[in-house]
Amino acid sequence: MRKKPATGAFGQQHGTRRSRSLLRALSGLEAPEVMDHQSDFPVVLSKATGARVQDVDGNRYIDLGGFFGVAVAGHRNRAVVAALRKQAGRLLHGMGDVHPTDTKARFLSRLSRCLPASDYRAVLSLNGSDAVECALKFAAAATGRPGVIAFEGAYHGLTAGALEVTAHDMFRRPFAPTLQGRGSFVPFPTDEGEARADRVLKTIREKARSGEKKSHPIGAIIVEPIQGRGGIRVPPPGFLADLSDLAGREGLVLIADEIYSGVGRTGTFLAGDHEGLVPDVVCLGKSLGGGMPLSACLLRQPVAEAVQGTPTEAVHTSTFLGHPLACAAGLAVLGEMERRDLYTAATRIGTSLMWRARSWKERFAGVRDVRGRGAMVGVELADRDGGPGSDAAMAVCDRALNQGVILLPAGGEGNVLTFTPPLVITGKDLDRALDTVEEGLKEVLD
């Protein structure tokens, strides 16, 4: 008889039989594009609290990724759950662009106090791609120029407009016939070479000025203050401020995609706050709803007023705009950020993550780079020949899962371990999880 794991044990002590069975069932129900149902890597999740997760087989895990950064205030946060229960007892669905709900009004009032200027006007939706779509449409309406400058490594979503400015070829290639060429890509800035910040700014200026001769003249710039899916890449100090100045001089709408980096992830509400950035448009999503689908496109007044509906019809809207359950959850998230001072927690967690990751760089030749800000840290791996350590990164993540830690790779080559844990993770759980990752690095890289 198999011995029952001790209380508090993490990892796949119970095996993955139920997960495998459910994945096989899903393979006959979902499009094969959704995921690799035959892989040994995925497990089927059943519940989560704080930074701890359990699968359908009863295996327990510590979450180092926040489920794509969503669980910034923790999984199943008590305040969020209470707000959802209260709202569900009152109203499940509103009429966002005809008869709005009081919950939407309270949420937007609270959100407005977190922003770097007082004249932002919101369009709410359900996910980050929606927010980016809105930003691109309003920017084109404001300038009359549909072209957009984006950055290599950028990930802004996969809907039709957002895909125009998402730089990853694996996402673009299958849908190439739908792309109109509105996105124009420049290197993400670094401290050296052709991607040096001053050279990137010069390239942007040249593209903006030459765009009038092309079919898609440039009207906007979209930037992630920290690239998430691109591999936790942080621009050099001062670049975002210089980019904002350039956009203003050239008459370009500056869109800050804070979907991954916003809502306290880096220790301030927006990652751009570290440099005093006041973009024309801010896109939020992921953690904004505490696990509920919620996003916001926040437009400064001149851009917001570029689009006007008729007296009887909005021209950029959706059925679930300002959904009351999502807005109630968003209110609770913003309250928790302040009540529990999760901004300070992000800084504290980030300090621990960076200290440990830098020790790995000193210890393991296969750790090429460590970067990030606050609780958003990337560890880039290289293979023995100096190329991208994609296989090594996946092997570390696979081993971590087996040992009870959820971790995912990112970057254009899939060789960057990404750490974006819930900001409520305890020091004990963080240390335990990082010990597990370190053991994986030793096994894979030594």
Buried (B, 14 or more C-beta within 10 A) or exposed (E): EEEEBEEEEBBBBBEBEBBBEBBEEBBEEEEEEEBEBEEEEBBBBBEBBBBBBBBBBBBBBBBBBBBBBBBBBBBBBEBBBEBBEEBEEEEEEBEBBEEBBEBBEBBBEBBBEBBBEEEBBBBBBBBBBBBBBBBBBBBBBBBEBBBBBBBBBBBBBBBBBBBBBBBBEEBBEEEEEEEEEBBBBBBBBBEEEEBBBEBBBEBBBEBBEEBEEEEBBBBBBBBBBBBBBBBBBBBBEEBBBBBBEBBEEBEBBBBBBBBBBBBBBBBBBBBBBBBEBBBBBBBBBBBBBBBBBBBBBBBBEEBBEBBEEEEEEBEBBBEBBBBBBBBBBBBBBBBBBEEBEBBEBBBBBBEBBBEBBEBBBEBBEBBBBBBBBBBBBBBBBBBEEEEBBBEBBBBBBBBBBBBBBBBBBBBBBBBBBBBBBBBBBEEEBBEBBBEBBBBBBEEBBE
